[in-house]
């Protein structure tokens, strides 16, 4: 990830409403939520919500998918993972200094799941 791209993502998350939307969608998981449910959950009027959803979509932090008359929004977890990796790359010269990051690291989760699948067929 380039520094300019990371700065753009962080700037998008630098607004209280967009950060609230993003965190809600992270909590909900890959299935996401329709816009009206997001607005109800966060107490945002449709026009304001639409503006912030468009911004988060434009920078690539969330995705949207049309479902009939509704639009479902979800976190782009790969982009979130790239941003976290960018922020923590070479942290403390490779020392494990961020216990809370390690605790929730998506990289660690992926590494844990890979050995089981990569050992199949090997004997």
C-alpha positions in Angstrom: 0.0 0.0 0.0 1.3 3.4 -0.9 1.5 6.2 1.7 -0.9 8.4 -0.2 -3.5 5.6 -0.4 -3.2 5.0 3.3 -3.6 8.7 4.1 -6.8 8.8 2.0 -8.2 5.8 3.9 -7.3 7.2 7.3 -8.8 10.6 6.3 -12.1 8.9 5.4 -12.1 7.2 8.8 -11.2 10.5 10.5 -14.8 11.6 10.5 -16.9 10.5 13.4 -19.9 9.4 11.4 -17.8 7.5 8.8 -15.8 5.8 11.6 -19.1 4.8 13.3 -20.4 3.3 10.0 -17.2 1.4 9.4 -17.0 0.0 12.9 -20.6 -1.1 12.7 -20.0 -2.9 9.4 -16.9 -4.5 10.8 -18.9 -5.8 13.8 -21.7 -7.1 11.5 -19.2 -9.1 9.4 -19.2 -10.1 5.7 -23.0 -10.3 5.4 -23.2 -6.5 5.8 -26.3 -4.4 6.3 -28.8 -2.5 4.1 -28.5 1.2 4.3 -31.8 1.8 6.1 -30.7 -0.6 8.9 -27.4 1.2 9.2 -29.2 4.6 9.5 -31.6 3.2 12.1 -28.7 1.7 14.2 -26.7 4.9 14.1 -29.5 7.4 14.1 -28.5 9.1 10.8 -30.8 10.7 8.4 -30.8 9.1 4.9 -29.1 12.0 3.1 -26.2 12.2 5.6 -25.8 8.5 5.7 -25.8 8.3 1.9 -23.0 10.9 1.7 -20.8 9.0 4.2 -21.5 5.6 2.6 -20.6 7.0 -0.8 -17.3 8.3 0.6 -16.3 5.1 2.3 -17.2 3.2 -0.9 -15.2 5.6 -3.1 -12.0 5.1 -1.0 -12.5 1.3 -1.0 -13.2 0.6 2.7 -16.6 -0.7 2.1 -18.4 -2.5 -0.8 -22.0 -2.3 -1.9 -24.4 -4.7 -3.6 -27.9 -4.0 -4.9 -30.6 -6.3 -3.6 -33.9 -5.4 -5.3 -34.7 -1.9 -4.0 -32.0 -2.0 -1.3 -28.3 -1.6 -1.2 -26.3 -3.8 1.1 -23.0 -2.5 2.4 -20.2 -4.5 3.8 -16.6 -4.0 4.9 -13.8 -4.7 2.4 -11.8 -6.8 4.9 -8.9 -7.2 2.5 -8.5 -3.4 2.3 -8.8 -3.1 6.1 -6.2 -5.8 6.5 -3.8 -4.0 4.0 -4.2 -0.7 6.0 -3.5 -2.4 9.3 -0.5 -4.2 7.8 0.8 -0.9 6.4 0.5 0.8 9.7 2.3 -1.9 11.6 4.9 -3.0 9.1 8.4 -3.1 10.7 6.9 -1.9 14.0 9.5 -2.0 16.8 12.0 -3.8 14.5 9.9 -6.9 14.3 9.4 -7.3 18.0 6.0 -8.3 19.3 5.2 -5.0 21.0 1.5 -4.6 20.2 -0.3 -7.3 22.2 -3.8 -6.0 21.4 -3.0 -6.0 17.7 -1.6 -9.5 17.8 -4.8 -10.6 19.7 -7.1 -9.5 16.8 -4.7 -9.8 13.9 -6.3 -11.0 10.8 -2.9 -12.1 9.5 -2.5 -14.4 12.6 -6.0 -15.8 11.9 -5.0 -16.5 8.3 -1.7 -18.1 9.3 -3.5 -20.4 11.8 -5.9 -21.6 9.1 -3.3 -22.1 6.3 -1.2 -25.0 7.8 -4.3 -27.3 8.0 -5.2 -26.7 4.4 -1.6 -26.7 3.1 -0.7 -30.0 4.7 -3.4 -31.9 2.9 -1.9 -34.2 0.3 1.6 -34.0 1.8 3.0 -37.0 3.5 
